[in-house]
Amino acid sequence: MDKRSKKRKSQPSSKLSTESKKLKLAEEEQTKEPAASENVSEEAVAAVPSSVDQLHDLQADISSWLEKQEEFDQMDLEALEEASNHDDEPEDDIDLEALDVPVGVRCAKFTDTEMRKSYKYECEWGKCKFMSGTDRKYFLHVESHAELALETEAGKYTCRWDLCEYSTEDGYEFVGHVHYHAYHTKLKVHGASLHLLLKLPNCNNDSRTRNTITNRPVTFQCEWNECSDRFNKALHFFHHVKGHIDDMWPAGKWSSQKFSCKWALCTTKSKLTSRKDLMKHLVSHTTERLIACFNCGTHFRIRDKFVDHCNRQLEIAHRKYQCDQCGRYYATKPLLSNHMQYHRQAHACELCPAKFSSPGLLAAHIRIKHLNQRDFKCPQCDYASHYKKDLVAHILGHEGKLFRCEEFGCNVVYRTLLGLKKHISWHYNLPTPVYACHLCDNHLRYKSSTSLKKHFLFKHDMARPPGMSRFRFKPDTDGMYRLQSFVDEKLRKHHEEQQPLEQLQNSGEANEGTGPTGSKGKRKQQTLQAKAVQPMRDEAKPTALAEAMDAPKPKLKINSMKSIGIRKFQIELGVEAVEAESSSTNAVPAATASPSGGGAAIAKQLPGQHGTAAAEAAVRPPVGIKQEKVEESNHFGTESTKQPKDVKDFMVMKRYLKSSAKPSINA
């Protein structure tokens, strides 16, 4: 045999051997699979309790964490309650009826301690949380911060009081500055206490200036007679000056001498008839203040000025007094009378036609416009200004003072405060002022007052007001800024036109309650006549109308219903025919006896839907019933026709249909 035949004989045996091997492997895999499945099931059973335990542990950890957070929140609330004795008082509770009552009368029912210390003194140095109700403890605590800074810091001392950026190399002045913060807090607590007791309007000024005292003196020197003592603590200086007064004119004892101010270079010519007048006058030399606003930090000499400061910021809707000449509203009569002095302008300049409302403004006008005095000079350059505020702004430019925008994500820096204010208005999309010319027919508009000033000078050859170096603009009734004199004259004419109408209206209201000729008398006569005629009308009612009223009301039926939304269905209603009585000649047809002329509405609101209409309903008469007109006679015998409405798409809620098996519509 050849080799090929041998190979052919050996192939079937090899195939059989491979098939047998495959069968053996399959049997082994089948035996291994149940064992593996048993192991997997055992592992899964063992893993289930472990996962459940982990969930229980996680829930326990979360519940314990929540309990701790509740404890922390409760501690914070208790700390806030301890910070003030009046946390339960409403903040916006304003006594509008007592605004016109004098401040002295309103304060008479409170003690001096209540008006000064209804709140506690709080230290604002860094993260210090010290609070006290006594002056001595609080001042000693605040001064300890300054003493510690003198010991630890060298060369330059920085104030860490909240919202204060003061720094100096003079330790004597630094101690006075920190002491004045404590004194300022005492005044602000007085203002907060008075604001609470008298229920005054809230101050809306910028609260970031509440601790700004860089414009106040912090070191003092006594100039009474020949005294020249120096102080770096405000309270010590004020007490020292009062000691001079007690030595010369003791309290409670009458003196035959005249009261006069012994302060150096004092040229006052006012009559100081009493010790009280002298003490009031000394405030102008010592710069002592009585009270301060707790929101913006403004100082005031007397309480009346602080109350006026709050009343000026009352909402316009609550202001009762209006100026006759410019239309502005004020909260109290004293504020209106102070404003009227601006319009009177009783103080005239002898060098020009300008007039002013006070002698101080007249003196400033003569000094600046006619004498051109520039008393405020820059120590670093030749610049000199008329006003101190201009010099302060100029010095800030030398020091490189920059005003940075504090809005989130914005780091824009400006050299002037005016530029920063314009930038902030852009953040809040505030409308930019528009200046309009009142002389041009097309009412030219400009984006800046400078452009309108140039328009006046070159287009209309308009001269500036006498004694003034610039034009003044004022918002008109349409919101645009126009020349102040034009707007004032316009408002004055409008008020003169409205005044006769208001007088007629007031006279008509006054005559309502006087005599039978008034409107009240006429109304009484009309009611008496109506009562007398009513029985006659009742007797004259036609019988046909009475029968129609006694007729049976029609019944409604559902013709079709389909779903149009979530818990909303469209239903078509019809009216069942009612057999009319044969005895009544003027019977109302059943098809037209639908309530309210054939149409009605049903509204049903489901719980959880607030303020939304539940459904809209309409009554449609059934097909085949002819609509007829109904003629009814009224009380006076006249006839009127009514035709039933035909409104489609009656809407009602599914819940309403379930709750009422037989829907009824009330006329």
C-alpha positions as CSV (number, residue, x, y, z in Angstrom):
1,M,0.0,0.0,0.0
2,D,1.2,3.5,-0.7
3,K,1.4,6.3,1.8
4,R,-1.7,8.0,0.6
5,S,-3.9,5.0,1.4
6,K,-2.4,4.8,4.9
7,K,-3.3,8.4,5.6
8,R,-6.8,7.8,4.5
9,K,-7.2,4.9,6.9
10,S,-5.7,6.9,9.9
11,Q,-8.0,9.9,9.5
12,P,-11.3,8.5,10.9
13,S,-9.5,7.2,14.1
14,S,-8.1,10.7,14.7
15,K,-11.5,12.2,14.3
16,L,-13.0,9.9,16.9
17,S,-10.3,10.7,19.4
18,T,-10.9,14.4,19.1
19,E,-14.6,14.0,19.5
20,S,-14.1,11.9,22.6
21,K,-11.9,14.6,24.1
22,K,-14.5,17.3,23.5
23,L,-17.1,15.2,25.2
24,K,-14.9,14.8,28.3
25,L,-14.2,18.5,28.5
26,A,-17.9,19.3,28.3
27,E,-18.7,16.9,31.1
28,E,-16.0,18.5,33.3
29,E,-17.4,22.0,32.6
30,Q,-20.9,20.9,33.6
31,T,-19.6,19.5,36.8
32,K,-17.7,22.7,37.6
33,E,-20.6,25.1,36.8
34,P,-22.9,24.1,39.7
35,A,-20.0,24.3,42.2
36,A,-19.1,27.8,40.9
37,S,-22.8,28.9,41.1
38,E,-23.0,27.6,44.7
39,N,-19.9,29.6,45.6
40,V,-21.3,32.8,44.0
41,S,-24.6,32.5,45.7
42,E,-22.8,32.0,49.1
43,E,-20.7,35.1,48.4
44,A,-23.8,37.2,47.5
45,V,-25.6,36.0,50.6
46,A,-22.6,37.0,52.7
47,A,-22.4,40.4,50.9
48,V,-26.0,41.4,51.5
49,P,-25.9,41.7,55.2
50,S,-22.6,43.6,55.0
51,S,-24.2,46.2,52.6
52,V,-27.2,46.5,54.8
53,D,-25.0,47.2,57.8
54,Q,-23.1,49.8,55.9
55,L,-26.4,51.6,55.0
56,H,-27.5,51.5,58.7
57,D,-24.1,53.0,59.7
58,L,-24.4,55.7,57.1
59,Q,-27.9,56.6,58.3
60,A,-26.7,56.8,61.9
61,D,-23.8,59.0,60.9
62,I,-26.0,61.4,59.0
63,S,-28.6,61.6,61.8
64,S,-25.9,62.3,64.3
65,W,-24.4,65.0,62.1
66,L,-27.8,66.7,61.7
67,E,-28.3,66.7,65.4
68,K,-25.0,68.4,65.9
69,Q,-25.9,71.0,63.3
70,E,-29.2,71.7,65.0
71,E,-27.2,72.2,68.3
72,F,-24.9,74.7,66.6
73,D,-27.8,76.6,65.1
74,Q,-29.5,76.8,68.4
75,M,-26.3,78.1,70.0
76,D,-26.0,80.8,67.3
77,L,-29.6,81.8,67.9
78,E,-29.0,82.1,71.6
79,A,-25.9,84.2,71.0
80,L,-27.9,86.5,68.8
81,E,-30.6,86.8,71.4
82,E,-28.1,87.7,74.0
83,A,-26.5,90.3,71.8
84,S,-29.6,92.5,72.0
85,N,-32.5,92.8,74.4
86,H,-34.9,93.8,71.6
87,D,-34.7,91.1,69.0
88,D,-38.4,90.5,69.1
89,E,-39.2,94.1,68.2
90,P,-40.4,94.7,64.6
91,E,-37.8,96.5,62.5
92,D,-40.1,98.4,60.1
93,D,-42.6,99.5,62.7
94,I,-42.8,103.3,62.1
95,D,-45.1,105.5,64.2
96,L,-46.4,107.8,61.5
97,E,-48.9,109.6,63.7
98,A,-46.2,110.8,66.1
99,L,-43.9,112.4,63.4
100,D,-45.3,115.9,64.0
101,V,-45.0,115.6,67.8
102,P,-42.0,117.5,69.2
103,V,-39.1,115.3,70.1
104,G,-39.0,116.5,73.7
105,V,-42.6,115.4,74.3
106,R,-41.9,112.0,72.8
107,C,-38.8,111.5,74.9
108,A,-40.5,112.6,78.1
109,K,-41.9,109.1,78.8
110,F,-38.5,107.4,78.7
111,T,-35.6,107.6,81.1
112,D,-32.2,108.8,80.1
113,T,-30.7,105.3,80.6
114,E,-33.3,103.8,78.2
115,M,-32.6,106.4,75.5
116,R,-28.8,105.9,75.8
117,K,-28.3,102.2,76.6
118,S,-31.1,100.1,75.2
119,Y,-28.4,98.3,73.3
120,K,-25.0,97.0,74.5
121,Y,-21.6,98.3,73.4
122,E,-19.9,96.0,70.9
123,C,-16.2,95.9,70.1
124,E,-15.5,95.8,66.4
125,W,-11.7,95.3,66.6
126,G,-10.7,92.4,64.3
127,K,-12.5,89.3,65.4
128,C,-13.2,90.5,69.0
129,K,-16.7,89.7,70.2
130,F,-16.6,91.6,73.5
131,M,-19.8,93.3,74.6
132,S,-20.6,95.4,77.6
133,G,-23.3,97.6,79.0
134,T,-21.1,99.9,81.1
135,D,-19.0,102.8,79.7
136,R,-15.9,102.2,81.8
137,K,-15.5,98.5,81.0
138,Y,-16.0,99.1,77.3
139,F,-13.6,102.0,77.0
140,L,-10.9,100.1,79.0
141,H,-11.3,97.1,76.8
142,V,-11.0,99.1,73.5
143,E,-8.0,101.0,74.8
144,S,-6.3,97.7,75.6
145,H,-6.3,96.9,71.9
146,A,-4.4,100.1,71.2
147,E,-1.9,99.5,73.9
148,L,-1.2,95.9,72.7
149,A,-0.7,97.3,69.1
150,L,1.9,99.8,70.4
151,E,3.8,96.9,72.1
152,T,3.7,94.4,69.2
153,E,3.9,96.7,66.1
154,A,6.8,98.9,65.4
155,G,7.2,101.8,63.0
156,K,3.6,102.0,61.7
157,Y,0.4,101.4,63.6
158,T,-2.7,100.2,61.7
159,C,-6.3,100.4,63.0
160,R,-8.1,97.0,62.8
161,W,-11.5,98.4,63.6
162,D,-14.2,97.2,61.1
163,L,-14.3,99.3,57.9
164,C,-11.4,101.5,59.1
165,E,-8.2,101.8,57.1
166,Y,-6.4,104.3,59.2
167,S,-2.7,104.0,59.8
168,T,-0.1,106.3,61.3
169,E,3.4,106.4,62.7
170,D,2.5,108.6,65.7
171,G,1.6,106.4,68.7
172,Y,0.0,109.3,70.6
173,E,-2.4,110.0,67.7
174,F,-3.1,106.3,67.2
175,V,-4.3,105.9,70.8
176,G,-6.6,108.9,70.3
177,H,-8.0,107.4,67.1
178,V,-8.9,104.1,68.7
179,H,-10.4,105.9,71.7
180,Y,-12.6,107.9,69.4
181,H,-13.9,104.7,67.9
182,A,-15.2,103.7,71.3
183,Y,-16.7,107.2,71.8
184,H,-18.3,107.0,68.4
185,T,-19.8,103.6,69.3
186,K,-21.3,105.2,72.4
187,L,-23.0,107.9,70.3
188,K,-24.3,105.2,67.8
189,V,-25.8,103.2,70.6
190,H,-27.6,106.3,71.7
191,G,-29.0,106.7,68.2
192,A,-30.0,103.1,67.9
193,S,-31.8,103.2,71.3
194,L,-33.7,106.4,70.3
195,H,-34.6,104.9,66.9
196,L,-36.1,101.9,68.7
197,L,-38.1,103.8,71.3
198,L,-39.5,106.5,69.0
199,K,-40.1,104.1,66.1
200,L,-38.3,106.3,63.6
201,P,-37.8,105.6,59.9
202,N,-34.7,103.7,58.9
203,C,-31.6,105.4,57.5
204,N,-31.0,104.4,53.9
205,N,-27.5,105.8,53.5
206,D,-24.4,103.8,52.8
207,S,-23.7,101.7,56.0
208,R,-20.0,101.2,55.0
209,T,-19.3,104.7,56.3
210,R,-20.6,104.0,59.8
211,N,-17.1,103.8,61.2
212,T,-15.4,106.5,59.2
213,I,-13.9,109.0,61.6
214,T,-10.9,110.3,59.6
215,N,-12.8,113.6,59.2
216,R,-13.0,114.0,63.0
217,P,-10.3,115.4,65.3
218,V,-8.8,112.8,67.6
219,T,-6.3,115.0,69.5
220,F,-7.4,118.1,71.3
221,Q,-6.0,121.2,73.0
222,C,-7.8,123.3,75.6
223,E,-7.9,127.0,74.8
224,W,-10.0,128.3,77.7
225,N,-8.3,131.4,79.1
226,E,-4.6,130.6,79.5
227,C,-5.0,126.8,79.6
228,S,-3.1,124.9,77.0
229,D,-3.4,121.2,78.1
230,R,-3.4,118.6,75.4
231,F,-5.5,115.4,75.2
232,N,-5.6,112.4,73.0
233,K,-8.9,111.0,74.4
234,A,-12.1,112.8,73.6
235,L,-14.0,112.1,76.8
236,H,-11.1,113.4,79.0
237,F,-11.0,116.6,77.0
238,F,-14.8,117.2,77.2
239,H,-14.8,116.6,80.9
240,H,-11.8,119.0,81.4
241,V,-13.6,121.8,79.6
242,K,-16.7,121.3,81.7
243,G,-14.5,121.6,84.8
244,H,-13.6,125.2,83.7
245,I,-17.3,126.1,83.5
246,D,-18.0,124.6,86.9
247,D,-15.1,126.6,88.5
248,M,-16.4,129.9,87.1
249,W,-20.1,129.3,87.3
250,P,-21.0,126.4,89.6
251,A,-24.1,124.5,88.7
252,G,-27.2,125.4,90.7
253,K,-25.9,128.8,91.9
254,W,-26.9,132.1,90.4
255,S,-24.1,134.4,89.4
256,S,-24.2,138.1,89.2
257,Q,-21.6,138.1,86.4
258,K,-22.5,137.9,82.8
259,F,-21.8,134.7,81.0
260,S,-19.2,135.0,78.3
261,C,-17.0,132.6,76.3
262,K,-13.3,132.6,77.4
263,W,-12.2,130.5,74.4
264,A,-9.2,131.9,72.5
265,L,-10.1,134.0,69.5
266,C,-13.8,133.6,70.1
267,T,-15.6,136.7,68.7
268,T,-19.2,135.6,69.4
269,K,-21.6,138.4,69.9
270,S,-24.6,136.2,70.9
271,K,-26.2,136.8,74.2
272,L,-25.3,134.1,76.7
273,T,-27.9,134.7,79.3
274,S,-27.6,131.4,81.1
275,R,-25.1,128.6,81.8
276,K,-27.1,126.3,79.5
277,D,-26.5,128.7,76.6
278,L,-22.8,128.8,77.3
279,M,-22.6,125.0,77.3
280,K,-24.4,124.9,73.9
281,H,-22.0,127.5,72.6
282,L,-18.9,125.6,73.7
283,V,-19.9,122.7,71.5
284,S,-18.7,124.7,68.5
285,H,-15.2,124.8,70.0
286,T,-14.9,121.3,71.5
287,T,-16.6,119.5,68.6
288,E,-18.5,117.4,71.2
289,R,-21.5,115.6,69.8
290,L,-24.5,114.0,71.6
291,I,-25.8,111.4,69.2
292,A,-24.9,109.6,66.0
293,C,-26.7,107.5,63.4
294,F,-26.0,103.8,63.9
295,N,-26.3,103.1,60.1
296,C,-24.2,105.8,58.4
297,G,-22.3,107.1,61.4
298,T,-23.2,110.8,61.0
299,H,-22.7,112.9,64.2
300,F,-25.4,115.3,65.6
301,R,-25.3,117.9,68.3
302,I,-28.9,117.4,69.5
303,R,-31.5,114.7,69.2
304,D,-33.9,116.8,67.1
305,K,-31.3,116.8,64.2
306,F,-31.0,113.1,64.4
307,V,-34.8,112.7,64.2
308,D,-34.9,115.0,61.2
309,H,-32.1,112.9,59.6
310,C,-34.3,109.8,59.9
311,N,-37.6,111.6,58.9
312,R,-36.0,112.9,55.7
313,Q,-35.6,109.3,54.5
314,L,-39.2,108.4,54.9
315,E,-40.9,106.9,51.9
316,I,-42.6,109.5,49.7
317,A,-45.9,107.6,49.9
318,H,-46.1,108.5,53.7
319,R,-45.1,112.2,53.4
320,K,-48.0,114.6,53.9
321,Y,-46.6,118.1,53.4
322,Q,-45.8,119.4,49.9
323,C,-44.0,122.5,48.9
324,D,-46.1,125.0,47.0
325,Q,-43.3,126.2,44.7
326,C,-41.3,123.1,43.7
327,G,-43.7,120.2,44.6
328,R,-41.4,118.3,46.9
329,Y,-42.9,116.3,49.7
330,Y,-41.7,116.3,53.4
331,A,-42.6,114.2,56.4
332,T,-43.0,117.0,59.0
333,K,-43.9,120.7,59.1
334,P,-40.4,121.7,60.5
335,L,-38.7,120.1,57.5
336,L,-41.1,121.9,55.1
337,S,-40.5,125.3,56.9
338,N,-36.7,124.8,56.6
339,H,-37.1,124.1,52.9
340,M,-39.2,127.2,52.4
341,Q,-36.3,129.3,53.5
342,Y,-34.5,128.2,50.4
343,H,-37.3,129.7,48.2
344,R,-37.6,132.9,50.2
345,Q,-33.9,133.8,49.8
346,A,-34.1,136.8,52.0
347,H,-30.4,137.5,52.0
348,A,-29.3,139.4,48.9
349,C,-25.8,140.1,47.8
350,E,-24.9,143.8,47.5
351,L,-22.4,143.2,44.7
352,C,-24.6,141.2,42.3
353,P,-28.3,140.2,42.0
354,A,-27.8,136.8,43.7
355,K,-29.9,135.9,46.7
356,F,-29.5,133.3,49.4
357,S,-31.5,131.6,52.0
358,S,-29.0,132.0,54.9
359,P,-26.3,134.4,55.9
360,G,-23.7,131.6,55.8
361,L,-24.4,130.9,52.2
362,L,-24.2,134.7,51.4
363,A,-20.8,134.9,53.2
364,A,-19.5,131.9,51.3
365,H,-20.7,133.4,48.1
366,I,-18.8,136.7,48.7
367,R,-15.7,134.9,49.8
368,I,-15.5,132.7,46.8
369,K,-17.1,134.6,43.9
370,H,-16.1,138.2,44.6
371,L,-13.0,137.9,46.8
372,N,-11.7,134.6,45.3
373,Q,-10.2,133.4,48.5
374,R,-8.6,129.9,48.3
375,D,-7.9,129.2,51.9
376,F,-7.3,125.4,51.5
377,K,-3.7,124.9,50.1
378,C,-2.0,121.6,49.2
379,P,1.2,121.0,51.2
380,Q,2.8,119.1,48.3
381,C,2.1,121.5,45.3
382,D,0.7,124.9,44.5
383,Y,-2.9,123.8,44.4
384,A,-5.4,125.8,46.4
385,S,-9.2,125.3,46.6
386,H,-12.3,127.1,47.9
387,Y,-13.6,124.1,49.8
388,K,-12.0,121.6,52.1
389,K,-13.6,118.6,50.3
390,D,-11.9,119.6,47.1
391,L,-8.5,119.7,48.8
392,V,-9.1,116.2,50.4
393,A,-9.9,114.8,47.0
394,H,-6.7,116.4,45.6
395,I,-4.5,115.0,48.3
396,L,-5.9,111.5,47.7
397,G,-4.6,111.8,44.1
398,H,-1.1,112.5,45.5
399,E,-1.3,109.5,47.8
400,G,-2.3,107.2,45.0
401,K,-5.7,106.5,46.6
402,L,-7.7,104.2,44.3
403,F,-11.4,103.3,44.4
404,R,-12.0,99.7,43.6
405,C,-15.3,98.1,42.6
406,E,-16.4,95.6,45.2
407,E,-18.9,93.7,43.0
408,F,-18.2,90.0,42.7
409,G,-15.8,89.2,39.9
410,C,-15.1,92.9,39.1
411,N,-11.7,94.4,39.9
412,V,-12.1,97.8,38.1
413,V,-10.2,100.6,39.8
414,Y,-10.9,104.4,39.5
415,R,-9.0,107.4,40.7
416,T,-12.2,109.3,41.7
417,L,-15.3,108.4,43.7
418,L,-17.5,109.9,40.9
419,G,-16.0,107.5,38.4
420,L,-16.7,104.5,40.7
421,K,-20.4,105.6,41.2
422,K,-20.9,105.8,37.5
423,H,-19.4,102.3,37.1
424,I,-21.7,100.9,39.9
425,S,-24.7,102.3,38.1
426,W,-23.6,100.3,35.0
427,H,-23.6,97.1,37.1
428,Y,-27.2,97.6,38.2
429,N,-28.4,98.9,34.7
430,L,-29.5,102.2,36.2
431,P,-30.7,104.7,33.6
432,T,-28.2,107.4,32.7
433,P,-29.4,111.0,33.1
434,V,-30.6,112.8,29.9
435,Y,-30.2,116.5,29.6
436,A,-32.7,118.3,27.3
437,C,-32.9,121.9,26.0
438,H,-36.2,123.7,26.8
439,L,-35.7,126.4,24.2
440,C,-35.3,124.3,21.0
441,D,-38.3,123.1,19.2
442,N,-36.9,119.6,18.6
443,H,-35.9,119.3,22.3
444,L,-32.2,118.4,21.8
445,R,-30.9,115.8,24.2
446,Y,-27.4,115.3,25.6
447,K,-25.8,112.7,27.7
448,S,-23.8,115.1,29.9
449,S,-24.5,118.5,31.5
450,T,-21.3,119.9,30.0
451,S,-22.7,119.4,26.4
452,L,-25.9,121.2,27.3
453,K,-24.0,124.1,28.9
454,K,-22.0,124.5,25.7
455,H,-25.3,124.5,23.7
456,F,-26.7,127.3,25.9
457,L,-23.6,129.4,25.6
458,F,-22.9,129.1,21.8
459,K,-26.4,128.3,20.4
460,H,-28.7,130.6,22.5
461,D,-26.1,133.1,23.8
462,M,-27.5,132.5,27.3
463,A,-25.7,134.0,30.2
464,R,-25.1,132.2,33.5
465,P,-27.3,133.2,36.4
466,P,-26.0,136.2,38.3
467,G,-23.5,135.3,40.9
468,M,-23.2,131.7,39.7
469,S,-20.4,130.1,37.8
470,R,-22.4,127.3,36.2
471,F,-25.9,126.3,35.1
472,R,-28.0,124.2,37.5
473,F,-30.3,121.4,36.2
474,K,-33.3,119.7,37.7
475,P,-35.3,116.7,36.8
476,D,-38.6,117.6,35.0
477,T,-41.9,115.7,35.1
478,D,-40.8,113.5,32.3
479,G,-37.6,112.5,34.0
480,M,-35.2,114.6,31.8
481,Y,-32.9,117.2,33.3
482,R,-33.7,120.7,32.3
483,L,-32.7,124.2,33.5
484,Q,-33.6,124.6,37.2
485,S,-35.3,128.0,36.7
486,F,-37.5,126.7,33.9
487,V,-38.6,123.6,35.9
488,D,-39.4,125.7,39.0
489,E,-41.5,128.2,37.0
490,K,-43.3,125.3,35.4
491,L,-44.2,123.7,38.7
492,R,-45.3,127.0,40.2
493,K,-47.7,127.7,37.3
494,H,-49.1,124.2,37.6
495,H,-49.7,124.6,41.3
496,E,-51.5,127.9,40.7
497,E,-53.8,126.2,38.2
498,Q,-54.5,123.4,40.6
499,Q,-55.1,125.5,43.7
500,P,-58.6,126.8,42.7
501,L,-59.8,123.3,41.9
502,E,-58.6,122.0,45.3
503,Q,-60.4,124.9,47.0
504,L,-63.6,124.1,45.3
505,Q,-63.3,120.4,46.2
506,N,-62.6,121.2,49.8
507,S,-65.6,123.6,50.0
508,G,-67.8,120.9,48.5
509,E,-66.7,118.4,51.1
510,A,-67.3,120.9,53.8
511,N,-70.9,121.5,52.6
512,E,-71.8,117.9,52.6
513,G,-72.7,117.8,56.3
514,T,-74.3,121.2,56.6
515,G,-78.1,121.5,56.0
516,P,-80.5,119.6,53.9
517,T,-79.1,121.3,50.8
518,G,-76.0,119.3,51.0
519,S,-75.5,115.9,49.3
520,K,-76.2,114.0,52.5
521,G,-79.5,115.8,52.8
522,K,-80.4,114.9,49.2
523,R,-79.4,111.3,49.8
524,K,-81.7,111.1,52.9
525,Q,-84.6,112.5,50.9
526,Q,-84.1,110.0,48.1
527,T,-84.0,107.0,50.5
528,L,-87.2,108.2,52.2
529,Q,-89.0,108.6,48.9
530,A,-87.8,105.1,47.8
531,K,-89.2,103.6,51.0
532,A,-92.5,105.2,50.5
533,V,-92.8,104.1,46.8
534,Q,-91.7,100.5,47.5
535,P,-95.1,99.1,48.9
536,M,-96.9,100.6,45.8
537,R,-94.4,98.8,43.5
538,D,-94.9,95.5,45.3
539,E,-98.7,95.7,44.9
540,A,-98.4,96.5,41.2
541,K,-96.3,93.5,40.3
542,P,-97.8,91.6,37.3
543,T,-99.0,88.1,37.9
544,A,-97.2,86.8,34.8
545,L,-93.8,87.5,36.4
546,A,-94.9,85.9,39.6
547,E,-96.0,82.8,37.8
548,A,-92.7,82.7,35.9
549,M,-90.8,82.9,39.2
550,D,-92.8,80.0,40.6
551,A,-92.2,77.9,37.5
552,P,-90.0,74.8,38.0
553,K,-86.3,75.3,37.2
554,P,-84.8,73.5,34.3
555,K,-82.5,70.5,34.8
556,L,-79.1,70.0,33.3
557,K,-77.8,66.9,31.6
558,I,-74.4,65.8,30.3
559,N,-74.4,65.3,26.5
560,S,-70.7,64.4,26.0
561,M,-67.4,64.4,27.9
562,K,-63.8,63.9,26.8
563,S,-60.3,64.3,28.4
564,I,-58.2,67.2,27.2
565,G,-55.3,67.2,29.7
566,I,-54.1,66.2,33.2
567,R,-57.2,66.2,35.4
568,K,-59.0,68.4,32.9
569,F,-62.1,67.4,30.9
570,Q,-64.3,69.0,28.3
571,I,-68.0,68.5,29.0
572,E,-71.0,69.6,26.9
573,L,-74.2,70.2,28.9
574,G,-77.8,70.3,27.8
575,V,-81.1,71.4,29.3
576,E,-83.9,68.8,29.8
577,A,-87.3,69.9,28.6
578,V,-89.8,70.8,31.3
579,E,-93.5,70.6,30.7
580,A,-95.1,73.9,31.0
581,E,-98.4,74.3,32.9
582,S,-101.4,74.6,30.5
583,S,-103.2,77.1,32.7
584,S,-100.5,79.7,32.4
585,T,-100.8,81.8,29.3
586,N,-97.4,83.5,29.6
587,A,-95.4,80.4,30.4
588,V,-91.7,80.5,29.9
589,P,-90.4,78.0,27.3
590,A,-88.3,75.2,28.7
591,A,-85.5,75.7,26.3
592,T,-85.2,79.4,27.2
593,A,-85.7,79.1,31.0
594,S,-82.0,78.5,31.7
595,P,-80.6,80.4,34.6
596,S,-79.0,83.7,33.9
597,G,-80.3,83.8,30.3
598,G,-79.1,80.3,29.3
599,G,-75.4,80.5,30.4
600,A,-73.6,79.8,33.6
601,A,-70.1,79.1,34.8
602,I,-68.7,76.5,37.2
603,A,-65.3,76.8,38.9
604,K,-63.8,74.1,41.1
605,Q,-60.3,74.4,42.5
606,L,-58.4,71.3,43.5
607,P,-56.2,71.3,46.6
608,G,-52.6,72.3,45.9
609,Q,-53.6,74.6,43.0
610,H,-53.3,78.1,44.3
611,G,-54.9,81.0,42.5
612,T,-55.6,79.1,39.2
613,A,-58.9,78.8,37.6
614,A,-60.2,75.3,37.9
615,A,-62.6,75.3,34.9
616,E,-64.7,77.3,32.5
617,A,-68.4,76.3,32.0
618,A,-71.1,77.0,29.4
619,V,-74.6,75.8,28.9
620,R,-75.6,74.8,25.4
621,P,-79.3,74.1,24.7
622,P,-80.0,70.7,23.2
623,V,-80.4,70.3,19.5
624,G,-83.9,70.6,18.1
625,I,-85.2,73.0,20.7
626,K,-86.0,76.4,19.2
627,Q,-84.7,79.4,21.1
628,E,-87.3,82.0,21.7
629,K,-87.4,85.4,23.2
630,V,-88.7,85.9,26.7
631,E,-90.7,89.0,27.3
632,E,-91.1,90.1,30.9
633,S,-92.7,93.2,32.3
634,N,-90.8,95.2,34.8
635,H,-92.0,97.2,37.8
636,F,-93.0,100.2,35.6
637,G,-94.7,98.2,32.8
638,T,-91.9,98.4,30.2
639,E,-90.8,95.4,28.3
640,S,-87.3,94.0,27.8
641,T,-86.0,91.1,25.7
642,K,-83.4,88.5,26.8
643,Q,-81.7,86.0,24.6
644,P,-79.9,82.9,26.0
645,K,-76.1,82.9,25.5
646,D,-74.3,80.3,23.4
647,V,-70.9,79.6,25.0
648,K,-68.8,76.6,24.0
649,D,-66.1,74.4,25.6
650,F,-67.4,73.8,29.0
651,M,-64.4,73.0,31.3
652,V,-64.5,71.3,34.7
653,M,-62.2,69.3,36.9
654,K,-62.4,65.5,37.3
655,R,-62.5,65.8,41.1
656,Y,-65.5,68.1,40.9
657,L,-67.4,65.5,38.9
658,K,-66.6,62.7,41.4
659,S,-67.7,64.8,44.3
660,S,-71.1,65.7,42.9
661,A,-73.0,63.0,41.1
662,K,-75.7,65.5,40.0
663,P,-74.1,68.8,39.1
664,S,-76.2,71.9,39.8
665,I,-75.7,75.5,38.6
666,N,-77.0,78.3,40.7
667,A,-78.3,81.3,38.9
